[in-house]
Amino acid sequence: MLKNWTITTQAVRLASDGIAMRERYLLSKTHANHKHTESLVSIIGRANTSNRIALAGEQFRLNQQLYNRRGGRPLSSYAMEYCLTLPKGYRPTPQQWQLIVKDCSIALAKLCKLNKTEFDQYRQQIRAVLHQQQQTGSKGSGDHIHLIIGKVVGNRVLKELQQKKATRLIKQAFNLATLKHVGIDHRSYVPAEIKKGRRLSTWQYQYEKAQSSLEIEKLLKQMQTQTDKWLKAKEDNNDRQKRRQENRLTKTYESLKAHHLSKQQQEQVNKIKIK
């Protein structure tokens, strides 16, 4: 089981030169790091999006020199880059990746507390490229997204994007978005299984694990609702409703027993049983 899907973060250095270098890297089919890459797909933005990020940074840097009489070091990083990676065996479609990236970007925007004008500029400075990787063999990573977000909006630098709380937030957003849009749960992933059997068998195994996890969450929610109704019926002295909910709770509990529950899920069941 994984605590989170893998996300790495780094500030894009070297001002506008750094932005241009990253743009070339993202779509370079001949780069040494892309030896195991099958395809490069633009998910959000184009090359002119990177240009827009660089221009915003250069404008801010110029204003620093013109109006900042206190001196200080000129801004040298105009964007943050987040790499969102899934293990081999998982291949969301480009459309699913787009939904995932949007959810993650919106979560970061909320962290930065942007006003409407800032948000309009923020969303114009999002660049995302999907790298679809070879799914067989032990070398190379799984499919991943390079997400670059401009740090300069209006007259301020979004310092929150490079803080630890942003990393924690985007990990949570990535976990939720993959479950919501693809149906895969990081809590169900077993790394050792990747090395066992044929690739098709691995994919089927992971898919079944994900489906099972979704079913467990659905049953837990159902069990909680039935418990609440049973408690209310008890307060109202409604014996008929109590019996109805007791029968439903029994059926739901029997369905849960057919699944392998995690420690956290088992604790949820125990709390409901205590009630």
N, C-alpha and C positions, 0 to 999 in steps of 0.2 A: 504494500500500500504506500502511495506517495502522499506526503504532506501537501504538496502543491505540484501543478505542472511547472515545467522549467521556464523561468524568465530571467534573462540577464539584461542589465541596464548599463549604459555608458553615455557620458556627455560627448557630443560630436565636437571635437576640438578644431583648432586652426581656422576659426571664423568661416568665411564664405568658401575658402579653399577646401576646408573639411567637409562642408555640405556637398560640394561638387564631387569630391572623392567618394563619398558614400553613395551618391547617385550612380556614379559609374560602376561601383562595386555591385550594387543591388541587381543590375541587369547584365553583368558581365558573364557570358557563357564560357569564357576562356580562363577565368581566374582560377588559381590553384585550389582555392577553397571549395570550388564548385565541381570538383572531379566526380562527385557522387550525386550531383543535382540533375534531375530529369527535365525540369522546366522552371522557368522564371515568369511569374504572373503578377502584373500590376493589379492590386486590389483596390487601392484608393490613391488618387492623385496621379500626376505624371511628372516628367522632368521639370516642367514649369512650376510645379508645386515646390520643388526644392529651390528653384530660383526665387520664388516668393519668400521662402524662409530666409534665404541668404540676404535678400534685399531688405527685409524687415530688420535683420540684425545689423546690417551696414548703416541703415538710417539711424538706429538707436545709438550705434557707436559714434557716428558723426555728431549727433546731438550731445553726447557725453563730452566730446572735445569742445563743442561750441559753448555749452551752457554750464558745464560742471566746473566751477572755479576751484573746488576743493581738490581737484586732481583725482588720483586713484587709477587703478589698472583698467584699461579699456576692456570691454566685453570681448571674450575670445571664443565663447561657445554659444552658438545660435540655436541649438536644438538638442533634444534628448533622443536616444535610440533605445528601444526596447525590443528584445528578440524573444518571441513567444514560440516555444517549441513543444511538440508532441512526440511521444515515443514512436518508433517504427511499428507499423501495424495499424496506425490511425491515419486516415486520409479524408478530412472534411473537404467538401467541394469549395471552389473559390467563393461561391455565394455564401456558404456557411462561414467561411473565414471572414468575409466582409462584415457579417453580422457580429461576429466575435470582436473584431477590431473596433467597430462602432461602439459596442457596449463598454469596452476598455477605455476608449477615448472619452466617452461621456463621463465615466467614473472619475477620470483624471481632471476633466473640466470642472466637475463639481468640487473636487478637492481645492482647485485654484480659486473658486468663488468668482467666476467671471461674470461681468455684466453682459447685457445683450450685445453691445458693440464689440466687446472683447471676444465673446463667444463666436460671433460671425467671422472675425479674423482668425481665431483659433482653428475653426474647422476647415478654413482654407489653407491651413499650414500643416496638414496631416498627410504623410506619405507612407504607404504600406505596400510591400512587395512580398509575395508568397514564393518560397523556394520548396518545390516538391522534390523530395529525395528518393533515392533508390530504397526500396523497402526490404531487400534481401541483403544478406551479408552482415558482418559485424562492424564494418567501417562506415563512417559518416553518421550524421544525426538523422532524426526523423524530420517530417515536414515542419517547416517553421515560417514565421512571419517576421520580417524586419519592419518595425513601426517607428517612424521618425516624426517627432512632433516639435514644431517651432516653439522656442522658449520666449520669444519677444512678441507681445501683443500690446498695441497702443504705446503707452509710455512706460511700460513696466516689463520686467523680466520675471517669468513664472518660475521662481526659485523652488516652489513646491515640487516641481517635476523631477528634481534631482535629489530630493530628500528620501530618507528611508521609508517614511510613511507612504510615499507614492509607490515604492516598490511593493510594500505590503498590500496596498490597495489594488494595484493592477494584478497581483497574483490572485487575490480573491475574486476580482472581476473576471479574470481568465477562467478560473475554476467554474464559476457560475455560468459563464457564457457557453463553455463547451458542453456543459450538462444541458443547458437550455436549448441550444441550437443544433447540437450534434447527438446528444443523448449518451455522452461518455462521461464517466465519473472518475476523477483521479484517485478516489478512495478505493476503487475496485481494481486498480491496476496492480498487477503482480510482475515485477521486472524479470524474475527468474523464468517466467513462462515464455518470454520472447525467444529464448534460445531453444525451446523444445518444439519438436515436430515441424511439419511443413508450414510455410507462411500462411496458407489458406486456413489451416487448423488454428493457428494463433489468432488470426483475425476473427474467426468464428467464436473462439473462446472469449476474447476480449469483448466482443459484441454481446454475447450471452451474459457476461458478468455485468456489463453496463445496464442491460435490460432488467436483470435481476435486481440491481441496486435501485433503479427507478420504481420497480414494483414494490420493493420493501418500503421506500419512502411514502408511496401512495397508501400502503396498508397501515403504516404508522400514523399517518394523518387521519385516516379513516377510523382507526382505533381510538384516537384521542377525541374525535368528534362524537363517537358513540359513547365514550366514557362521560363526556360533558352532558350529553342528553340523559344518560342514566342517572347522574347525580342530580340533575334538575327534576327528573321524575321522582326521585327519592324525596327531595324537598317538598314536592307538590303532592306527595302520597298517591301518585298515579301508578298503581300496581301494573296496569296493562302495559303502559309505556316502559316500565322497568323490565318486565319480562321480554318485551320486544327487543330492547337494547341489549339485554343479557344474551339473548340468542344470537344477535348480530355480532356482539363482542366475541363470543365463543367461536363463531365461524371465522372471523378475522384473525383471531389468535391462532387457530389451526392452520390457516393459510400462511401466517408468518413462520410457523414451525417448520414449514417445508423449505425455508430459505436459510442460508448461512448468514447469521447476523454478525456485524462487527461489534466490538466492545461497546462503542457509543450507542449503537442501535439497541443492543441488549439492555443497556441502562435505561433507555427510553421506555422499553417494554416493562421493565421492573417498576419504574415510577408509576406507570398506568395501573399495573397490577396492585400496587400498594394502595392506590386510590380506591 
